[in-house]
Each structure stands twice: as structure tokens, then as C-alpha cells.
Amino acid sequence: MSVTRTPAPDWTGRVDPEDGPEAIRLHQRVQPGAKRAVIGFACDAGVKRNKGRIGAKDGPAALRQALANLSAPVDAPPFSDLGDVTVEGDALEAGQETLANAIADALADHERLLVMGGGHETAFASYAGLRKAFPQARIGILNLDAHLDLRLPGEAGGSSGTPFAQIRALDPERFDYLCVGYAEEANTQALMTRAQDWNVGLVSDHELIADPHAAHAAISDLMMRNDYLYLTIDIDVMSHFQAPGVSAPAARGVPFATIEQIVSFVLTSLDGARTKLALADLVELSPAHDRDGVTAKTAAVLARRVLMSASDAPT
């Protein structure tokens, strides 16, 4: 069992010089020293401990591949690739510590960082790194997910099902968590009761299907009372036919268009707001279970929005 830092791969893809200087794809916007950056967490340990379908370790590579050929918008900001934290075997805690430290270091030089998981155990490391970078800040957690992921760690330790319980244990007085898209049948009553006891904000998949804007008010409130927003997207929040390549496919799920709209709402709301989005992650992409790369393509569209949106850094 070991944890290593793997250098960033070379980004390659289609090039269309015959279409002129505006025919740019994302692989052509990767450059060292950019204000935006990505980092991967290649890990299966959390999903395995949570008795899910393993394969998330290959998620970062699949997401990079799906991102590479997407078109770059006009005036697209460049971004850096900081490589991967790779976890072998069951070295989850060491991997999370390494990732948290890498995130804290990266946020000293980058205005926004996108972490590519890995299972949702990535979230504990993401939050720990954000907290280390901004120890006095108020941080609101927005989780787009079918699952609350509030399980208590068992004998084996944390898992992809425990990150937000671990975050609360790490930072109990400042725990501010909103879960959007949860499925009632995918969460035990014990988890629902825990969420109520811990004042977790909840918007269900049923509510979002009935009204795609159902979470807007809760998201706005979360942003207004915090200095930083930590956005974490578990791809299994979407329907199984739009996201088959995940650890636990959703029987119902929230339509991709609704999730994309929520992400856009968050990014648009940052314009002129006091709240900053310094960190986001995308987790649970499991390429071994993907069909025709559908899930990777879905995740890549969301990643593109997070990476390419207008800057919200202080001026």
C-alpha cells in the first residue's frame, strides 16, 4: 500500500488550424502557471470500503480524455494540470492527507482548483485542504448527490460514504452542508435523522424533477452566509442512462440538464458576490462501468463549466 504523486500527462487532441485562431479546444489551453488548475485523486479504496463497484481510480484519466477535445469558449482562461495523487491498495488516509496538503499548496497559487476523483472519499480531503488554505474562513458545502454520505466511519475507517460526517467531526462548529438531489430510497432513516439533527439542508430529486429551480433559494442562502463555497458533484446524482459509469447508478436520478443548470446558477451567482468558489470536485466516475464514455462526457461538460466560467477572484 502506498501513495504517490504522479506527474501530469501530456494533453493531446484534435487541432483544426484550417479554421483559424478561434478553433481552440481545451487541450490547447493547458499551460503551467495558470490561475485555474486540475488535480486527480486516483483511488478505489473508499469505494471498496463502502462496498461499491470499484473503478473510480481510473476516473481522472477518463475525465482528462473527455475534456481534451471539448471546444474552448471565447477568451477561455488557461488552466494547469497538477497531476494525480495515486493511492495503491487501502492507503486511503495517507492518500487523503497527501491530497489535502496538495490542495492547500495549490490554492496559494491558483484562484480555482478542480479535483477529479476517485470516489466521494475525495470530499474529506478536498474540504481539509480548503480549510488548511483558509483556516478562518466560513465554508459552505454544496453537494450534488443522490446520497447524503453521512455514514459514521466503521472499523475499517472512512469510506466514500462517510466524508461529510468526517468533515463535521473535523470542523463541528462551522459545519454548513446542503445536499441537493438526494434520493429517499438511497438513504436509510438513520442517515435522514442524522441530517436533521445536524441541520443539513436538503433538496430531493423529486423536488428537482418537479421544479428544476427548487434548490436556488437554499443555494443562495448558503452562499450569502459563507466566504467560500465548496462545490462537490457526485456524478451518480444523475439518471443511470446519463451516468451509467458510476459506483452506484441511480434508478431515478436528476436530469443532466437540471444539474447543468444548477452549476450554471452557482457560477453566475458568484459574479459580484462576496462568496468565492476556490475549490470544486467531480467524483465517482468509474470508466470500467461506462458505456461509450457517456458518463465521462457528462462529467466533462460540468468540469468545463467550472474551469471556464468567468473569474470570481478578488480584484
Contacts in CASP RR format, 6 or more apart in sequence:
PFRMAT RR
TARGET T0000
AUTHOR 0000-0000-0000
METHOD contacts of the structure
MODEL  1
MSVTRTPAPDWTGRVDPEDGPEAIRLHQRVQPGAKRAVIGFACDAGVKRN
KGRIGAKDGPAALRQALANLSAPVDAPPFSDLGDVTVEGDALEAGQETLA
NAIADALADHERLLVMGGGHETAFASYAGLRKAFPQARIGILNLDAHLDL
RLPGEAGGSSGTPFAQIRALDPERFDYLCVGYAEEANTQALMTRAQDWNV
GLVSDHELIADPHAAHAAISDLMMRNDYLYLTIDIDVMSHFQAPGVSAPA
ARGVPFATIEQIVSFVLTSLDGARTKLALADLVELSPAHDRDGVTAKTAA
VLARRVLMSASDAPT
1 88 0 8 1.000
1 89 0 8 1.000
1 90 0 8 1.000
1 91 0 8 1.000
1 94 0 8 1.000
2 88 0 8 1.000
2 89 0 8 1.000
2 91 0 8 1.000
3 85 0 8 1.000
3 86 0 8 1.000
3 87 0 8 1.000
3 88 0 8 1.000
3 91 0 8 1.000
3 94 0 8 1.000
3 95 0 8 1.000
3 98 0 8 1.000
4 85 0 8 1.000
4 86 0 8 1.000
4 88 0 8 1.000
5 83 0 8 1.000
5 84 0 8 1.000
5 85 0 8 1.000
5 86 0 8 1.000
5 98 0 8 1.000
5 102 0 8 1.000
6 42 0 8 1.000
6 83 0 8 1.000
6 84 0 8 1.000
6 85 0 8 1.000
6 86 0 8 1.000
7 83 0 8 1.000
8 80 0 8 1.000
8 81 0 8 1.000
8 82 0 8 1.000
8 83 0 8 1.000
8 84 0 8 1.000
9 61 0 8 1.000
9 64 0 8 1.000
9 81 0 8 1.000
9 83 0 8 1.000
11 26 0 8 1.000
11 27 0 8 1.000
11 30 0 8 1.000
11 64 0 8 1.000
11 68 0 8 1.000
11 81 0 8 1.000
12 27 0 8 1.000
12 68 0 8 1.000
13 25 0 8 1.000
13 27 0 8 1.000
13 68 0 8 1.000
13 69 0 8 1.000
14 25 0 8 1.000
14 69 0 8 1.000
15 25 0 8 1.000
15 28 0 8 1.000
16 23 0 8 1.000
17 23 0 8 1.000
22 74 0 8 1.000
24 71 0 8 1.000
24 72 0 8 1.000
24 76 0 8 1.000
25 68 0 8 1.000
25 69 0 8 1.000
25 70 0 8 1.000
25 71 0 8 1.000
25 72 0 8 1.000
26 67 0 8 1.000
26 68 0 8 1.000
26 69 0 8 1.000
26 70 0 8 1.000
26 71 0 8 1.000
26 72 0 8 1.000
26 76 0 8 1.000
26 304 0 8 1.000
26 307 0 8 1.000
27 67 0 8 1.000
27 68 0 8 1.000
27 69 0 8 1.000
28 72 0 8 1.000
29 72 0 8 1.000
29 76 0 8 1.000
29 77 0 8 1.000
29 78 0 8 1.000
29 79 0 8 1.000
30 78 0 8 1.000
30 79 0 8 1.000
30 80 0 8 1.000
30 81 0 8 1.000
31 78 0 8 1.000
31 79 0 8 1.000
31 80 0 8 1.000
32 80 0 8 1.000
33 80 0 8 1.000
33 109 0 8 1.000
34 77 0 8 1.000
34 78 0 8 1.000
34 79 0 8 1.000
34 80 0 8 1.000
34 110 0 8 1.000
35 77 0 8 1.000
35 78 0 8 1.000
35 110 0 8 1.000
35 111 0 8 1.000
35 112 0 8 1.000
35 311 0 8 1.000
35 313 0 8 1.000
36 77 0 8 1.000
36 78 0 8 1.000
36 79 0 8 1.000
36 80 0 8 1.000
36 110 0 8 1.000
36 111 0 8 1.000
36 112 0 8 1.000
36 113 0 8 1.000
36 114 0 8 1.000
36 307 0 8 1.000
37 79 0 8 1.000
37 80 0 8 1.000
37 81 0 8 1.000
37 82 0 8 1.000
37 106 0 8 1.000
37 110 0 8 1.000
37 112 0 8 1.000
37 113 0 8 1.000
37 114 0 8 1.000
38 64 0 8 1.000
38 79 0 8 1.000
38 80 0 8 1.000
38 81 0 8 1.000
38 82 0 8 1.000
38 83 0 8 1.000
38 113 0 8 1.000
38 114 0 8 1.000
38 115 0 8 1.000
38 116 0 8 1.000
38 303 0 8 1.000
38 307 0 8 1.000
39 81 0 8 1.000
39 82 0 8 1.000
39 83 0 8 1.000
39 84 0 8 1.000
39 85 0 8 1.000
39 99 0 8 1.000
39 102 0 8 1.000
39 103 0 8 1.000
39 106 0 8 1.000
39 113 0 8 1.000
39 114 0 8 1.000
39 115 0 8 1.000
39 116 0 8 1.000
40 60 0 8 1.000
40 82 0 8 1.000
40 83 0 8 1.000
40 84 0 8 1.000
40 85 0 8 1.000
40 115 0 8 1.000
40 116 0 8 1.000
40 117 0 8 1.000
40 118 0 8 1.000
41 60 0 8 1.000
41 84 0 8 1.000
41 85 0 8 1.000
41 87 0 8 1.000
41 95 0 8 1.000
41 99 0 8 1.000
41 115 0 8 1.000
41 116 0 8 1.000
41 117 0 8 1.000
41 118 0 8 1.000
41 119 0 8 1.000
41 122 0 8 1.000
41 125 0 8 1.000
42 57 0 8 1.000
42 58 0 8 1.000
42 59 0 8 1.000
42 60 0 8 1.000
42 61 0 8 1.000
42 84 0 8 1.000
42 85 0 8 1.000
42 86 0 8 1.000
42 87 0 8 1.000
42 117 0 8 1.000
42 118 0 8 1.000
43 56 0 8 1.000
43 57 0 8 1.000
43 85 0 8 1.000
43 86 0 8 1.000
43 87 0 8 1.000
43 92 0 8 1.000
43 95 0 8 1.000
43 117 0 8 1.000
43 118 0 8 1.000
43 119 0 8 1.000
43 121 0 8 1.000
43 122 0 8 1.000
44 54 0 8 1.000
44 55 0 8 1.000
44 56 0 8 1.000
44 57 0 8 1.000
44 87 0 8 1.000
44 89 0 8 1.000
44 118 0 8 1.000
44 119 0 8 1.000
45 87 0 8 1.000
45 89 0 8 1.000
45 90 0 8 1.000
45 91 0 8 1.000
45 92 0 8 1.000
45 121 0 8 1.000
46 92 0 8 1.000
46 119 0 8 1.000
46 121 0 8 1.000
46 158 0 8 1.000
46 159 0 8 1.000
46 160 0 8 1.000
46 161 0 8 1.000
47 53 0 8 1.000
47 54 0 8 1.000
47 55 0 8 1.000
47 56 0 8 1.000
47 118 0 8 1.000
47 119 0 8 1.000
47 121 0 8 1.000
47 159 0 8 1.000
47 160 0 8 1.000
47 247 0 8 1.000
47 284 0 8 1.000
47 286 0 8 1.000
48 54 0 8 1.000
48 90 0 8 1.000
49 90 0 8 1.000
49 92 0 8 1.000
49 121 0 8 1.000
49 156 0 8 1.000
49 157 0 8 1.000
49 158 0 8 1.000
49 159 0 8 1.000
49 160 0 8 1.000
50 151 0 8 1.000
50 159 0 8 1.000
50 160 0 8 1.000
50 161 0 8 1.000
50 162 0 8 1.000
50 247 0 8 1.000
52 160 0 8 1.000
52 247 0 8 1.000
52 248 0 8 1.000
53 246 0 8 1.000
53 247 0 8 1.000
53 248 0 8 1.000
53 286 0 8 1.000
53 288 0 8 1.000
53 289 0 8 1.000
54 247 0 8 1.000
54 286 0 8 1.000
54 288 0 8 1.000
55 247 0 8 1.000
55 286 0 8 1.000
55 287 0 8 1.000
55 288 0 8 1.000
55 289 0 8 1.000
56 117 0 8 1.000
56 118 0 8 1.000
56 119 0 8 1.000
56 160 0 8 1.000
56 247 0 8 1.000
56 283 0 8 1.000
56 284 0 8 1.000
56 285 0 8 1.000
56 286 0 8 1.000
57 86 0 8 1.000
57 87 0 8 1.000
57 118 0 8 1.000
58 286 0 8 1.000
58 287 0 8 1.000
58 288 0 8 1.000
59 116 0 8 1.000
59 117 0 8 1.000
59 118 0 8 1.000
59 285 0 8 1.000
59 286 0 8 1.000
59 287 0 8 1.000
59 296 0 8 1.000
60 84 0 8 1.000
60 116 0 8 1.000
60 117 0 8 1.000
60 118 0 8 1.000
61 287 0 8 1.000
62 285 0 8 1.000
62 287 0 8 1.000
62 290 0 8 1.000
62 293 0 8 1.000
62 296 0 8 1.000
63 116 0 8 1.000
63 282 0 8 1.000
63 285 0 8 1.000
63 296 0 8 1.000
63 299 0 8 1.000
63 300 0 8 1.000
63 303 0 8 1.000
64 81 0 8 1.000
64 116 0 8 1.000
65 296 0 8 1.000
66 293 0 8 1.000
66 296 0 8 1.000
66 297 0 8 1.000
66 299 0 8 1.000
66 300 0 8 1.000
67 300 0 8 1.000
67 303 0 8 1.000
67 304 0 8 1.000
70 300 0 8 1.000
70 301 0 8 1.000
70 304 0 8 1.000
72 308 0 8 1.000
73 308 0 8 1.000
76 308 0 8 1.000
77 307 0 8 1.000
77 308 0 8 1.000
77 311 0 8 1.000
79 307 0 8 1.000
80 110 0 8 1.000
82 102 0 8 1.000
82 106 0 8 1.000
85 95 0 8 1.000
85 98 0 8 1.000
85 99 0 8 1.000
85 102 0 8 1.000
87 94 0 8 1.000
87 95 0 8 1.000
90 156 0 8 1.000
92 121 0 8 1.000
92 157 0 8 1.000
92 158 0 8 1.000
92 159 0 8 1.000
93 157 0 8 1.000
93 158 0 8 1.000
95 125 0 8 1.000
96 121 0 8 1.000
96 124 0 8 1.000
96 125 0 8 1.000
96 128 0 8 1.000
97 125 0 8 1.000
97 128 0 8 1.000
99 115 0 8 1.000
99 122 0 8 1.000
99 125 0 8 1.000
99 126 0 8 1.000
99 129 0 8 1.000
100 125 0 8 1.000
100 126 0 8 1.000
100 128 0 8 1.000
100 129 0 8 1.000
100 132 0 8 1.000
101 129 0 8 1.000
101 132 0 8 1.000
103 113 0 8 1.000
103 115 0 8 1.000
103 125 0 8 1.000
103 126 0 8 1.000
103 128 0 8 1.000
103 129 0 8 1.000
103 130 0 8 1.000
103 132 0 8 1.000
103 133 0 8 1.000
103 279 0 8 1.000
104 129 0 8 1.000
104 130 0 8 1.000
104 132 0 8 1.000
104 133 0 8 1.000
106 113 0 8 1.000
107 113 0 8 1.000
107 129 0 8 1.000
107 130 0 8 1.000
107 133 0 8 1.000
107 134 0 8 1.000
107 278 0 8 1.000
107 279 0 8 1.000
108 133 0 8 1.000
111 278 0 8 1.000
111 311 0 8 1.000
111 312 0 8 1.000
111 313 0 8 1.000
112 277 0 8 1.000
112 278 0 8 1.000
112 279 0 8 1.000
112 280 0 8 1.000
112 306 0 8 1.000
112 307 0 8 1.000
112 312 0 8 1.000
112 313 0 8 1.000
113 278 0 8 1.000
113 279 0 8 1.000
113 280 0 8 1.000
114 280 0 8 1.000
114 281 0 8 1.000
114 282 0 8 1.000
114 303 0 8 1.000
114 306 0 8 1.000
114 307 0 8 1.000
115 122 0 8 1.000
115 125 0 8 1.000
115 126 0 8 1.000
115 279 0 8 1.000
115 280 0 8 1.000
115 281 0 8 1.000
115 282 0 8 1.000
116 281 0 8 1.000
116 282 0 8 1.000
116 285 0 8 1.000
116 303 0 8 1.000
117 281 0 8 1.000
117 282 0 8 1.000
117 283 0 8 1.000
117 284 0 8 1.000
117 285 0 8 1.000
118 283 0 8 1.000
118 284 0 8 1.000
118 285 0 8 1.000
119 160 0 8 1.000
119 247 0 8 1.000
119 283 0 8 1.000
119 284 0 8 1.000
120 145 0 8 1.000
120 147 0 8 1.000
120 149 0 8 1.000
120 160 0 8 1.000
120 161 0 8 1.000
120 163 0 8 1.000
120 232 0 8 1.000
120 234 0 8 1.000
120 283 0 8 1.000
120 284 0 8 1.000
121 158 0 8 1.000
121 159 0 8 1.000
121 160 0 8 1.000
121 161 0 8 1.000
121 162 0 8 1.000
121 163 0 8 1.000
122 163 0 8 1.000
122 232 0 8 1.000
122 281 0 8 1.000
122 283 0 8 1.000
123 143 0 8 1.000
123 149 0 8 1.000
123 163 0 8 1.000
123 164 0 8 1.000
123 167 0 8 1.000
123 232 0 8 1.000
123 281 0 8 1.000
123 283 0 8 1.000
124 158 0 8 1.000
124 162 0 8 1.000
124 163 0 8 1.000
124 166 0 8 1.000
124 167 0 8 1.000
124 170 0 8 1.000
126 230 0 8 1.000
126 232 0 8 1.000
126 279 0 8 1.000
126 281 0 8 1.000
127 139 0 8 1.000
127 141 0 8 1.000
127 163 0 8 1.000
127 167 0 8 1.000
127 170 0 8 1.000
127 171 0 8 1.000
127 230 0 8 1.000
128 167 0 8 1.000
128 170 0 8 1.000
129 279 0 8 1.000
130 139 0 8 1.000
130 228 0 8 1.000
130 230 0 8 1.000
130 278 0 8 1.000
130 279 0 8 1.000
131 139 0 8 1.000
131 170 0 8 1.000
131 171 0 8 1.000
133 278 0 8 1.000
134 227 0 8 1.000
134 228 0 8 1.000
134 278 0 8 1.000
137 226 0 8 1.000
137 227 0 8 1.000
137 228 0 8 1.000
138 174 0 8 1.000
138 176 0 8 1.000
138 225 0 8 1.000
138 226 0 8 1.000
138 227 0 8 1.000
138 228 0 8 1.000
139 171 0 8 1.000
139 174 0 8 1.000
139 176 0 8 1.000
139 226 0 8 1.000
139 227 0 8 1.000
139 228 0 8 1.000
139 229 0 8 1.000
139 230 0 8 1.000
140 176 0 8 1.000
140 177 0 8 1.000
140 178 0 8 1.000
140 222 0 8 1.000
140 223 0 8 1.000
140 225 0 8 1.000
140 226 0 8 1.000
140 228 0 8 1.000
140 229 0 8 1.000
140 230 0 8 1.000
141 164 0 8 1.000
141 167 0 8 1.000
141 176 0 8 1.000
141 177 0 8 1.000
141 178 0 8 1.000
141 230 0 8 1.000
141 232 0 8 1.000
142 178 0 8 1.000
142 180 0 8 1.000
142 219 0 8 1.000
142 222 0 8 1.000
142 229 0 8 1.000
142 230 0 8 1.000
142 231 0 8 1.000
142 232 0 8 1.000
142 266 0 8 1.000
143 149 0 8 1.000
143 164 0 8 1.000
143 177 0 8 1.000
143 178 0 8 1.000
143 179 0 8 1.000
143 180 0 8 1.000
143 232 0 8 1.000
143 233 0 8 1.000
143 234 0 8 1.000
144 180 0 8 1.000
144 181 0 8 1.000
144 231 0 8 1.000
144 232 0 8 1.000
144 233 0 8 1.000
144 234 0 8 1.000
144 237 0 8 1.000
144 254 0 8 1.000
144 259 0 8 1.000
144 262 0 8 1.000
144 263 0 8 1.000
145 179 0 8 1.000
145 180 0 8 1.000
145 181 0 8 1.000
145 182 0 8 1.000
145 232 0 8 1.000
145 233 0 8 1.000
145 234 0 8 1.000
145 236 0 8 1.000
145 237 0 8 1.000
146 181 0 8 1.000
146 182 0 8 1.000
146 183 0 8 1.000
146 186 0 8 1.000
146 205 0 8 1.000
146 234 0 8 1.000
146 236 0 8 1.000
146 237 0 8 1.000
146 248 0 8 1.000
146 250 0 8 1.000
146 253 0 8 1.000
146 254 0 8 1.000
147 161 0 8 1.000
147 182 0 8 1.000
147 183 0 8 1.000
147 186 0 8 1.000
147 187 0 8 1.000
147 234 0 8 1.000
147 236 0 8 1.000
147 248 0 8 1.000
148 164 0 8 1.000
148 179 0 8 1.000
148 182 0 8 1.000
148 187 0 8 1.000
148 191 0 8 1.000
148 192 0 8 1.000
148 194 0 8 1.000
148 195 0 8 1.000
148 200 0 8 1.000
149 160 0 8 1.000
149 161 0 8 1.000
149 162 0 8 1.000
149 163 0 8 1.000
149 164 0 8 1.000
149 165 0 8 1.000
149 234 0 8 1.000
150 161 0 8 1.000
150 162 0 8 1.000
150 164 0 8 1.000
150 165 0 8 1.000
150 191 0 8 1.000
150 194 0 8 1.000
150 195 0 8 1.000
150 198 0 8 1.000
150 200 0 8 1.000
151 159 0 8 1.000
151 161 0 8 1.000
151 162 0 8 1.000
151 165 0 8 1.000
151 191 0 8 1.000
152 162 0 8 1.000
152 165 0 8 1.000
153 159 0 8 1.000
153 162 0 8 1.000
153 165 0 8 1.000
153 166 0 8 1.000
154 162 0 8 1.000
158 166 0 8 1.000
160 247 0 8 1.000
160 283 0 8 1.000
160 284 0 8 1.000
164 177 0 8 1.000
164 179 0 8 1.000
164 200 0 8 1.000
165 194 0 8 1.000
167 175 0 8 1.000
167 177 0 8 1.000
168 175 0 8 1.000
168 177 0 8 1.000
168 198 0 8 1.000
175 198 0 8 1.000
176 222 0 8 1.000
176 225 0 8 1.000
176 226 0 8 1.000
177 198 0 8 1.000
177 200 0 8 1.000
177 201 0 8 1.000
178 200 0 8 1.000
178 201 0 8 1.000
178 202 0 8 1.000
178 203 0 8 1.000
178 215 0 8 1.000
178 218 0 8 1.000
178 219 0 8 1.000
178 222 0 8 1.000
179 195 0 8 1.000
179 200 0 8 1.000
179 201 0 8 1.000
179 202 0 8 1.000
179 203 0 8 1.000
180 203 0 8 1.000
180 208 0 8 1.000
180 215 0 8 1.000
180 218 0 8 1.000
180 219 0 8 1.000
180 237 0 8 1.000
180 262 0 8 1.000
181 203 0 8 1.000
181 204 0 8 1.000
181 205 0 8 1.000
181 207 0 8 1.000
181 208 0 8 1.000
181 215 0 8 1.000
181 237 0 8 1.000
181 253 0 8 1.000
181 254 0 8 1.000
182 202 0 8 1.000
182 203 0 8 1.000
182 204 0 8 1.000
182 205 0 8 1.000
183 204 0 8 1.000
183 205 0 8 1.000
183 250 0 8 1.000
183 251 0 8 1.000
183 252 0 8 1.000
183 253 0 8 1.000
184 192 0 8 1.000
184 204 0 8 1.000
184 206 0 8 1.000
185 251 0 8 1.000
186 248 0 8 1.000
186 250 0 8 1.000
194 200 0 8 1.000
195 201 0 8 1.000
195 202 0 8 1.000
201 218 0 8 1.000
203 214 0 8 1.000
203 215 0 8 1.000
203 218 0 8 1.000
205 237 0 8 1.000
205 250 0 8 1.000
205 252 0 8 1.000
205 253 0 8 1.000
205 254 0 8 1.000
207 214 0 8 1.000
207 215 0 8 1.000
208 214 0 8 1.000
208 215 0 8 1.000
208 254 0 8 1.000
208 258 0 8 1.000
209 252 0 8 1.000
209 254 0 8 1.000
209 255 0 8 1.000
209 258 0 8 1.000
212 255 0 8 1.000
212 257 0 8 1.000
212 258 0 8 1.000
212 261 0 8 1.000
212 262 0 8 1.000
213 261 0 8 1.000
213 265 0 8 1.000
215 262 0 8 1.000
216 265 0 8 1.000
219 262 0 8 1.000
219 265 0 8 1.000
219 266 0 8 1.000
219 269 0 8 1.000
220 269 0 8 1.000
222 229 0 8 1.000
223 229 0 8 1.000
223 266 0 8 1.000
223 269 0 8 1.000
223 270 0 8 1.000
223 273 0 8 1.000
223 275 0 8 1.000
224 275 0 8 1.000
226 275 0 8 1.000
227 274 0 8 1.000
227 275 0 8 1.000
227 276 0 8 1.000
228 275 0 8 1.000
228 276 0 8 1.000
228 277 0 8 1.000
228 278 0 8 1.000
228 279 0 8 1.000
229 266 0 8 1.000
229 270 0 8 1.000
229 275 0 8 1.000
229 276 0 8 1.000
229 277 0 8 1.000
230 279 0 8 1.000
230 280 0 8 1.000
231 263 0 8 1.000
231 266 0 8 1.000
231 277 0 8 1.000
231 279 0 8 1.000
231 280 0 8 1.000
231 281 0 8 1.000
231 306 0 8 1.000
232 280 0 8 1.000
232 281 0 8 1.000
232 283 0 8 1.000
233 259 0 8 1.000
233 263 0 8 1.000
233 280 0 8 1.000
233 281 0 8 1.000
233 282 0 8 1.000
233 283 0 8 1.000
233 299 0 8 1.000
233 302 0 8 1.000
234 246 0 8 1.000
234 283 0 8 1.000
234 284 0 8 1.000
235 243 0 8 1.000
235 245 0 8 1.000
235 246 0 8 1.000
235 282 0 8 1.000
235 283 0 8 1.000
235 284 0 8 1.000
235 285 0 8 1.000
235 295 0 8 1.000
235 298 0 8 1.000
235 299 0 8 1.000
236 243 0 8 1.000
236 246 0 8 1.000
236 247 0 8 1.000
236 248 0 8 1.000
236 249 0 8 1.000
236 250 0 8 1.000
236 284 0 8 1.000
237 243 0 8 1.000
237 250 0 8 1.000
237 253 0 8 1.000
237 254 0 8 1.000
237 259 0 8 1.000
238 250 0 8 1.000
238 253 0 8 1.000
238 254 0 8 1.000
238 255 0 8 1.000
238 256 0 8 1.000
238 259 0 8 1.000
238 298 0 8 1.000
239 250 0 8 1.000
239 252 0 8 1.000
239 253 0 8 1.000
239 254 0 8 1.000
239 255 0 8 1.000
239 256 0 8 1.000
240 249 0 8 1.000
240 250 0 8 1.000
240 251 0 8 1.000
240 253 0 8 1.000
242 255 0 8 1.000
242 256 0 8 1.000
242 294 0 8 1.000
242 295 0 8 1.000
242 298 0 8 1.000
243 249 0 8 1.000
243 250 0 8 1.000
243 256 0 8 1.000
243 294 0 8 1.000
243 295 0 8 1.000
243 298 0 8 1.000
243 299 0 8 1.000
244 289 0 8 1.000
244 290 0 8 1.000
244 291 0 8 1.000
244 294 0 8 1.000
244 295 0 8 1.000
245 285 0 8 1.000
245 286 0 8 1.000
245 287 0 8 1.000
245 288 0 8 1.000
245 289 0 8 1.000
245 290 0 8 1.000
245 291 0 8 1.000
245 294 0 8 1.000
245 295 0 8 1.000
246 284 0 8 1.000
246 285 0 8 1.000
246 286 0 8 1.000
246 289 0 8 1.000
246 295 0 8 1.000
247 284 0 8 1.000
247 286 0 8 1.000
248 284 0 8 1.000
249 289 0 8 1.000
256 298 0 8 1.000
259 302 0 8 1.000
260 301 0 8 1.000
260 302 0 8 1.000
260 305 0 8 1.000
263 302 0 8 1.000
263 305 0 8 1.000
263 306 0 8 1.000
264 305 0 8 1.000
266 277 0 8 1.000
267 277 0 8 1.000
267 305 0 8 1.000
267 306 0 8 1.000
267 309 0 8 1.000
267 310 0 8 1.000
270 276 0 8 1.000
270 277 0 8 1.000
270 309 0 8 1.000
270 312 0 8 1.000
271 310 0 8 1.000
271 312 0 8 1.000
272 312 0 8 1.000
273 312 0 8 1.000
276 312 0 8 1.000
276 313 0 8 1.000
276 314 0 8 1.000
277 306 0 8 1.000
277 312 0 8 1.000
280 306 0 8 1.000
282 299 0 8 1.000
282 302 0 8 1.000
282 303 0 8 1.000
285 295 0 8 1.000
285 296 0 8 1.000
285 299 0 8 1.000
286 295 0 8 1.000
287 293 0 8 1.000
287 295 0 8 1.000
287 296 0 8 1.000
290 296 0 8 1.000
END
